[in-house]
Amino acid sequence: MDEYWTRVIQALPALVVLLVLYWVYLRPLRRQVLTHRKLLSKLKAGDAVITEGGMLGKIEALVEPDLVRIWISPDRSVALKRSGIAEVIDEALVDKAWTQEP
């Protein structure tokens, strides 16, 4: 019986490390993924967005469940997977970027 408790005590540091890893890394990462999914589910035409690649644009239309069409300039639009959208931003920022000269 004494050998059993010795093995349990030896395994405790590994369990503590796994618990700390979960609380410090995996739990916040899971929360971030759920928040991003909620953001993607609430997208609608006219929302100003930033893509994962850093491009600013406005959503023209939700083409399919996982595909959106985005205006990246007043005269140009592109199709993009919905998961490629990083965040929704203020529409004034996109308008300002479109009107500034390079």
C-alpha positions as CSV (number, residue, x, y, z in Angstrom):
1,M,0.0,0.0,0.0
2,D,2.9,2.3,0.7
3,E,4.2,1.9,-2.9
4,Y,0.7,3.0,-4.2
5,W,0.8,6.4,-2.4
6,T,4.4,6.9,-3.5
7,R,3.3,6.6,-7.1
8,V,0.3,8.9,-6.6
9,I,2.6,11.6,-5.0
10,Q,5.0,11.2,-7.9
11,A,2.2,11.8,-10.4
12,L,0.8,14.9,-8.7
13,P,3.3,17.4,-10.3
14,A,2.3,16.2,-13.8
15,L,-1.4,16.6,-12.9
16,V,-0.7,20.1,-11.6
17,V,1.1,21.0,-14.8
18,L,-1.8,19.7,-16.9
19,L,-4.3,21.7,-14.8
20,V,-2.3,24.9,-15.1
21,L,-1.9,24.4,-18.9
22,Y,-5.7,24.0,-19.1
23,W,-6.5,27.1,-17.1
24,V,-3.8,29.3,-18.6
25,Y,-3.9,28.3,-22.3
26,L,-6.7,26.0,-23.3
27,R,-9.6,27.6,-21.5
28,P,-9.0,31.1,-22.8
29,L,-8.4,29.7,-26.3
30,R,-11.7,27.9,-26.2
31,R,-13.5,31.1,-25.1
32,Q,-11.8,33.0,-28.0
33,V,-13.0,30.5,-30.5
34,L,-16.6,30.6,-29.2
35,T,-16.6,34.4,-29.3
36,H,-15.3,34.4,-32.9
37,R,-18.0,31.9,-33.9
38,K,-20.7,34.1,-32.4
39,L,-19.3,37.1,-34.3
40,L,-19.4,35.2,-37.6
41,S,-22.9,34.0,-37.0
42,K,-24.1,37.6,-36.5
43,L,-22.6,39.1,-39.7
44,K,-25.0,40.9,-42.0
45,A,-24.8,42.9,-45.2
46,G,-23.4,46.4,-44.6
47,D,-21.1,45.4,-41.7
48,A,-17.6,46.9,-41.9
49,V,-15.0,44.2,-41.3
50,I,-11.3,43.5,-41.1
51,T,-10.2,40.2,-42.7
52,E,-7.6,37.9,-41.2
53,G,-5.2,39.2,-43.9
54,G,-5.8,42.8,-42.7
55,M,-7.9,44.1,-45.5
56,L,-10.7,46.5,-44.6
57,G,-14.1,46.2,-46.4
58,K,-17.9,46.1,-46.1
59,I,-20.0,43.1,-46.5
60,E,-21.9,43.3,-49.7
61,A,-23.8,40.0,-49.4
62,L,-23.8,36.7,-47.6
63,V,-23.5,34.4,-50.6
64,E,-23.6,31.0,-48.9
65,P,-23.5,29.8,-45.3
66,D,-19.7,30.0,-45.3
67,L,-19.1,32.5,-48.1
68,V,-19.4,36.3,-48.1
69,R,-18.8,39.0,-50.7
70,I,-16.9,42.0,-49.5
71,W,-16.4,45.5,-51.0
72,I,-12.7,46.2,-50.6
73,S,-12.9,49.5,-52.5
74,P,-15.8,51.5,-53.9
75,D,-15.5,49.7,-57.3
76,R,-14.1,46.3,-56.3
77,S,-15.5,43.3,-54.4
78,V,-14.1,39.9,-53.5
79,A,-15.5,36.6,-52.3
80,L,-14.2,35.4,-48.9
81,K,-14.8,32.5,-46.6
82,R,-16.7,33.7,-43.6
83,S,-14.0,32.3,-41.3
84,G,-11.6,34.8,-42.9
85,I,-13.2,37.7,-41.1
86,A,-11.3,38.7,-38.0
87,E,-13.6,41.4,-36.6
88,V,-16.4,43.9,-37.2
89,I,-15.2,47.5,-37.0
90,D,-16.6,51.0,-37.3
91,E,-17.9,51.9,-40.7
92,A,-16.3,55.3,-40.6
93,L,-12.8,53.7,-40.5
94,V,-13.5,51.9,-43.9
95,D,-15.0,55.1,-45.4
96,K,-11.9,57.1,-44.3
97,A,-9.6,54.5,-45.8
98,W,-11.5,54.5,-49.1
99,T,-11.4,58.3,-49.4
100,Q,-7.7,58.9,-48.5
101,E,-5.2,59.2,-51.3
102,P,-2.2,56.7,-51.2
